[in-house]
Amino acid sequence: MREADVVIAGGGLAGSFAAAMLGRAGIGAAIVDPHTVYPEDFRCEKLDGVQMHTIGLTGLTDAVLRASTADRECWVARFGHVLEKRPGDQQGIMYDTLVNTARAEIPASVPFIHAKVMDIATGPERQTVKLSNGDEISARLVVVATGLNPNIREKLDITRDIISAGHSISIGFNAKPADPRGFPFPALTYFSESPTDKMAYITLFPVGSMMRANLFGYRHLHDPWLKKLREAPRETLYGIWPGLRALMGDFTVDGFVKIRPVDLYVTGGYRQQGVVLVGDAFATSCPAAGTGARKALVDVERLCNVHIPQWLKTPGMGEGKIAAFYDDPVKRACDDYSSEKAFGLRAFTLDTSAAGIARRWIKFGLHWGKGTMRSLMTPAPSTVVHDDEGNAPQLARGDRHF
Ligand SMILES: Cc1cc2nc3c(=O)[nH]c(=O)nc-3n(C[C@H](O)[C@H](O)[C@H](O)COP(=O)(O)OP(=O)(O)OC[C@H]3O[C@@H](n4cnc5c(N)ncnc54)[C@H](O)[C@@H]3O)c2cc1C
């Protein structure tokens, strides 16, 4: 039987970051995941400034920056009007690239075992992990980072309570502009024009040489609108948001339109000796709220920087020790924020009452105010050129994007 201080079940975002951090800290860890290379998967595809800050605390910033694409500037728009040009703080990166980048940072001292965890027997001192290849590992602690897969949680009698079935729908595609000069914006976030759209916003951001689009909303997976979107993406999108056409112009979809519904769930009975749940294994988040990656990263940062080094200092791995992680104020605040944002954004997008309409106008008024202040305080961008008479501003050829 292999021995380790910590076994990580699952090598997705949370598990791979945890393995890299524990290995670098000199902790005797092993990681188990069936995929030698993390496969293509439609999940989080960009990291915002707050997520990059958390990555800074994991020590993997340089690796992530090398593998991702900075957006430089993001236009915020609604009804065909640009409200604000925000300084860029987002890094575009496909999910498999992100996970594989973290995996490449796992030191050789941490064995990566390509198998599935089939069962875990827990105890106050040591845990036994059974693998699909017949091997067994004995460890002081098991980090369960198995994402949406319910098997291990079920084996541990950890319940999954769905708090919002089909909470939101996420759509991803590559947008290719018809104009060979590219899209006029470096990145764009375009908000819903009406609550009857049942869509929250679309965000376009560069990943390498392509412009990636993520569209989030609140439609049922079998809504015929989604079928139409797959068949005729541009016209279906412009059908609900005619103002978007003024900004995006003609475009085609390069490759597939990926559509994924998300249920929000929380777990119960997770306070157990010897095991700790992180990321989606603990609870899901709404992709429209954009908090899932942050939640997984905050879990791992708190666990690997604070709690595991503390737990390993003394014998035993009882429930009392593990509770310190679930009660960690930084983790709790992040989980609460994620949950509030998931329900708050949905209500904000779908509210048809006068108060709801007023709230949306106030929000976009604030964006416009910020944008106006910023443009008054910064010199005119070099992207705007004038014709011979010095009027009719238009974008310079070389400043179009993708
Ligand atoms: C469509 C979609 C869009 C999203 N968009 C965003 C976004 O824009 N912003 C954002 O912040 N978040 C977003 N999220 C959420 C975010 O991607 C997730 O919260 C995050 O990736 C979860 O990471 P994880 O490590 O917990 O799970 P995963 O990355 O899913 O990792 C789980 C790993 O466990 C492994 N595994 C499973 N079972 C076993 C087993 N028995 N033994 C060993 N290994 C096992 C799997 O192979 C996998 O590698 C989105 C999610 C979805 C579904």
The ligand as an SDF file (V2000), in Angstrom:
LIG
                    3D

 53 58  0  0  0  0  0  0  0  0999 V2000
  -20.7730   25.6720  -18.4920 C   0  0  0  0  0  0  0  0  0  0  0  0
  -20.0170   26.2440  -17.3310 C   0  0  0  0  0  0  0  0  0  0  0  0
  -19.4870   27.5160  -17.4230 C   0  0  0  0  0  0  0  0  0  0  0  0
  -18.8020   28.0610  -16.3420 C   0  0  0  0  0  0  0  0  0  0  0  0
  -18.3140   29.3270  -16.4410 N   0  0  0  0  0  0  0  0  0  0  0  0
  -17.6970   29.8860  -15.3770 C   0  0  0  0  0  0  0  0  0  0  0  0
  -17.1990   31.2180  -15.4420 C   0  0  0  0  0  0  0  0  0  0  0  0
  -17.3420   31.9110  -16.4490 O   0  0  0  0  0  0  0  0  0  0  0  0
  -16.5480   31.7090  -14.3470 N   0  0  0  0  0  0  0  0  0  0  0  0
  -16.3720   30.9710  -13.2180 C   0  0  0  0  0  0  0  0  0  0  0  0
  -15.7650   31.4370  -12.2660 O   0  0  0  0  0  0  0  0  0  0  0  0
  -16.8450   29.6970  -13.1260 N   0  0  0  0  0  0  0  0  0  0  0  0
  -17.4900   29.1490  -14.1800 C   0  0  0  0  0  0  0  0  0  0  0  0
  -17.9530   27.8650  -14.0850 N   0  0  0  0  0  0  0  0  0  0  0  0
  -17.7410   27.1050  -12.8330 C   0  0  0  0  0  0  0  0  0  0  0  0
  -16.3110   26.5450  -12.7250 C   0  0  0  0  0  0  0  0  0  0  0  0
  -15.8440   26.1290  -13.9910 O   0  0  0  0  0  0  0  0  0  0  0  0
  -16.3040   25.3770  -11.7360 C   0  0  0  0  0  0  0  0  0  0  0  0
  -16.8510   25.8040  -10.5150 O   0  0  0  0  0  0  0  0  0  0  0  0
  -14.8960   24.8600  -11.4640 C   0  0  0  0  0  0  0  0  0  0  0  0
  -14.3030   24.5470  -12.6780 O   0  0  0  0  0  0  0  0  0  0  0  0
  -14.9310   23.6380  -10.5580 C   0  0  0  0  0  0  0  0  0  0  0  0
  -13.6570   23.0460  -10.4760 O   0  0  0  0  0  0  0  0  0  0  0  0
  -13.4580   21.6540   -9.7000 P   0  0  0  0  0  0  0  0  0  0  0  0
  -12.0000   21.4220   -9.6040 O   0  0  0  0  0  0  0  0  0  0  0  0
  -14.2710   21.6610   -8.4690 O   0  0  0  0  0  0  0  0  0  0  0  0
  -14.1220   20.5570  -10.6430 O   0  0  0  0  0  0  0  0  0  0  0  0
  -13.5800   19.9410  -12.0340 P   0  0  0  0  0  0  0  0  0  0  0  0
  -12.6640   20.8740  -12.7080 O   0  0  0  0  0  0  0  0  0  0  0  0
  -14.7800   19.4450  -12.7340 O   0  0  0  0  0  0  0  0  0  0  0  0
  -12.6930   18.7210  -11.5960 O   0  0  0  0  0  0  0  0  0  0  0  0
  -13.1860   17.4920  -11.1640 C   0  0  0  0  0  0  0  0  0  0  0  0
  -12.1360   16.4510  -11.4640 C   0  0  0  0  0  0  0  0  0  0  0  0
  -12.4390   15.2880  -10.7090 O   0  0  0  0  0  0  0  0  0  0  0  0
  -12.1390   14.1570  -11.4960 C   0  0  0  0  0  0  0  0  0  0  0  0
  -12.8850   13.0250  -10.9280 N   0  0  0  0  0  0  0  0  0  0  0  0
  -14.2260   12.8530  -10.8610 C   0  0  0  0  0  0  0  0  0  0  0  0
  -14.5100   11.7150  -10.2230 N   0  0  0  0  0  0  0  0  0  0  0  0
  -13.3320   11.1590   -9.8610 C   0  0  0  0  0  0  0  0  0  0  0  0
  -12.9560    9.9750   -9.1630 C   0  0  0  0  0  0  0  0  0  0  0  0
  -13.8690    9.1220   -8.6850 N   0  0  0  0  0  0  0  0  0  0  0  0
  -11.6410    9.7160   -8.9740 N   0  0  0  0  0  0  0  0  0  0  0  0
  -10.6870   10.5780   -9.4320 C   0  0  0  0  0  0  0  0  0  0  0  0
  -10.9750   11.7000  -10.1000 N   0  0  0  0  0  0  0  0  0  0  0  0
  -12.2920   11.9840  -10.3070 C   0  0  0  0  0  0  0  0  0  0  0  0
  -12.5540   14.5660  -12.9080 C   0  0  0  0  0  0  0  0  0  0  0  0
  -11.9010   13.7570  -13.8790 O   0  0  0  0  0  0  0  0  0  0  0  0
  -12.0800   16.0260  -12.9240 C   0  0  0  0  0  0  0  0  0  0  0  0
  -10.7550   16.1080  -13.3910 O   0  0  0  0  0  0  0  0  0  0  0  0
  -18.6510   27.3030  -15.1530 C   0  0  0  0  0  0  0  0  0  0  0  0
  -19.1740   26.0150  -15.0620 C   0  0  0  0  0  0  0  0  0  0  0  0
  -19.8570   25.4800  -16.1280 C   0  0  0  0  0  0  0  0  0  0  0  0
  -20.4340   24.0900  -16.0190 C   0  0  0  0  0  0  0  0  0  0  0  0
  1  2  1  0
  2  3  1  0
  2 52  2  0
  3  4  2  0
  4  5  1  0
  4 50  1  0
  5  6  2  0
  6  7  1  0
  6 13  1  0
  7  8  2  0
  7  9  1  0
  9 10  1  0
 10 11  2  0
 10 12  1  0
 12 13  2  0
 13 14  1  0
 14 15  1  0
 14 50  1  0
 15 16  1  0
 16 17  1  0
 16 18  1  0
 18 19  1  0
 18 20  1  0
 20 21  1  0
 20 22  1  0
 22 23  1  0
 23 24  1  0
 24 25  2  0
 24 26  1  0
 24 27  1  0
 27 28  1  0
 28 29  2  0
 28 30  1  0
 28 31  1  0
 31 32  1  0
 32 33  1  0
 33 34  1  0
 33 48  1  0
 34 35  1  0
 35 36  1  0
 35 46  1  0
 36 37  1  0
 36 45  1  0
 37 38  2  0
 38 39  1  0
 39 40  1  0
 39 45  2  0
 40 41  1  0
 40 42  2  0
 42 43  1  0
 43 44  2  0
 44 45  1  0
 46 47  1  0
 46 48  1  0
 48 49  1  0
 50 51  2  0
 51 52  1  0
 52 53  1  0
M  END
$$$$
